[in-house]
Amino acid sequence: MARYVKGSSSNELVKQQLLNRDEALALLRQNLAKAQLRMKEIADRKRRDVHFQEGDWVYVKLKPYRQRSVRLQRYHKIGRRYIGPFQVLKRVGEVAYKLALPKAARIHPVFHVSMLKKCIGNPD
């Protein structure tokens, strides 16, 4: 939105309204920036910094009612939350990993780090 340039209006009432509008917009921007910073701080409290190496074994959390090609469970409500373990093939970007899924799986093999959980111990 364009800001008011002083001296561009000859009418005093219009000039005052445009100045008031600019002040209100500046205050709104300032309040929006504070709210965004507060929301980011709250969201960062629950974030976890997780990294996997190539060759690590991880479990994948999938939506139980969507991925039936990988999840072979009859009752998804009482089934396991995580499936796997699957091996990490490579890191794709900052927060995504490509996994070695079975050939029968008809889903994309790249997952966000929030959907993965490290396999502890022997993956047998």
C-alpha positions as CSV (number, residue, x, y, z in Angstrom):
1,M,0.0,0.0,0.0
2,A,1.3,3.4,-0.9
3,R,2.3,5.8,1.9
4,Y,1.2,9.4,2.1
5,V,3.8,11.9,0.8
6,K,3.6,15.2,2.7
7,G,2.5,18.1,0.6
8,S,0.7,15.9,-2.0
9,S,-2.7,16.9,-0.8
10,S,-4.1,20.4,-0.6
11,N,-7.1,19.5,1.5
12,E,-6.3,19.5,5.2
13,L,-8.9,16.9,6.2
14,V,-7.6,14.4,3.6
15,K,-4.1,15.1,4.7
16,Q,-5.0,14.4,8.4
17,Q,-6.9,11.2,7.5
18,L,-3.9,9.9,5.4
19,L,-1.5,10.6,8.3
20,N,-3.8,8.8,10.7
21,R,-4.0,5.9,8.3
22,D,-0.2,5.7,8.0
23,E,0.2,5.7,11.8
24,A,-2.4,2.9,12.2
25,L,-0.7,0.8,9.5
26,A,2.7,1.3,11.2
27,L,1.2,0.2,14.5
28,L,-0.4,-2.8,12.9
29,R,2.9,-3.9,11.3
30,Q,4.6,-3.5,14.6
31,N,2.0,-5.6,16.4
32,L,2.0,-8.2,13.7
33,A,5.8,-8.6,13.9
34,K,5.5,-9.0,17.7
35,A,2.8,-11.6,17.4
36,Q,4.8,-13.5,14.8
37,L,7.9,-13.5,17.0
38,R,5.8,-14.8,20.0
39,M,4.2,-17.6,17.9
40,K,7.7,-18.6,16.6
41,E,9.1,-18.8,20.2
42,I,6.1,-21.0,21.3
43,A,6.5,-23.3,18.3
44,D,10.2,-23.6,18.7
45,R,9.8,-24.9,22.3
46,K,8.3,-28.1,20.9
47,R,10.6,-28.6,18.0
48,R,13.3,-31.1,18.1
49,D,16.6,-31.0,16.1
50,V,16.9,-34.5,14.6
51,H,19.4,-35.6,11.9
52,F,19.9,-39.0,10.4
53,Q,22.8,-40.4,8.5
54,E,22.7,-42.5,5.4
55,G,22.3,-46.1,6.4
56,D,20.4,-45.3,9.7
57,W,17.2,-47.3,10.3
58,V,14.0,-45.3,11.0
59,Y,10.3,-45.9,11.7
60,V,7.8,-43.9,9.7
61,K,4.6,-42.4,11.0
62,L,1.8,-42.6,8.4
63,K,-1.8,-41.7,8.4
64,P,-3.4,-45.1,9.0
65,Y,-6.5,-44.6,6.8
66,R,-4.5,-43.4,3.8
67,Q,-1.5,-45.6,3.1
68,R,-2.8,-49.2,2.8
69,S,-0.1,-50.4,0.5
70,V,2.6,-50.1,3.2
71,R,0.5,-50.6,6.3
72,L,-0.8,-54.1,6.4
73,Q,-3.1,-53.8,9.4
74,R,-6.7,-54.7,9.6
75,Y,-7.8,-52.3,12.3
76,H,-6.0,-49.0,11.9
77,K,-7.3,-47.5,15.1
78,I,-5.7,-50.1,17.3
79,G,-2.7,-50.7,15.1
80,R,0.9,-49.5,15.4
81,R,1.6,-45.8,15.0
82,Y,5.0,-46.3,13.4
83,I,5.8,-48.8,10.6
84,G,9.2,-50.1,9.6
85,P,12.1,-49.9,10.1
86,F,13.3,-48.6,6.8
87,Q,16.8,-47.6,5.9
88,V,17.7,-44.0,5.1
89,L,19.0,-43.7,1.5
90,K,19.9,-40.0,1.4
91,R,19.1,-36.6,2.8
92,V,16.9,-34.5,0.5
93,G,17.2,-30.8,1.5
94,E,17.3,-29.6,5.1
95,V,14.5,-31.6,6.7
96,A,13.6,-34.5,4.3
97,Y,14.9,-38.0,3.9
98,K,14.5,-40.6,1.2
99,L,13.8,-44.1,2.5
100,A,14.2,-47.6,1.1
101,L,10.6,-48.6,1.0
102,P,9.4,-52.0,-0.3
103,K,8.6,-52.3,-4.0
104,A,4.9,-52.9,-3.3
105,A,4.6,-49.5,-1.5
106,R,2.7,-47.0,-3.7
107,I,3.8,-43.9,-1.8
108,H,6.5,-41.3,-2.3
109,P,9.7,-42.4,-0.5
110,V,10.7,-38.9,0.8
111,F,9.5,-38.0,4.3
112,H,9.8,-35.0,6.5
113,V,11.9,-35.4,9.6
114,S,8.8,-34.9,11.8
115,M,7.4,-38.2,10.5
116,L,10.5,-40.2,11.3
117,K,11.7,-41.9,14.5
118,K,15.1,-43.4,14.9
119,C,15.2,-47.2,15.3
120,I,17.2,-48.1,18.5
121,G,19.0,-51.4,18.5
122,N,19.1,-54.1,15.9
123,P,16.5,-53.6,13.1
124,D,15.7,-57.3,12.9
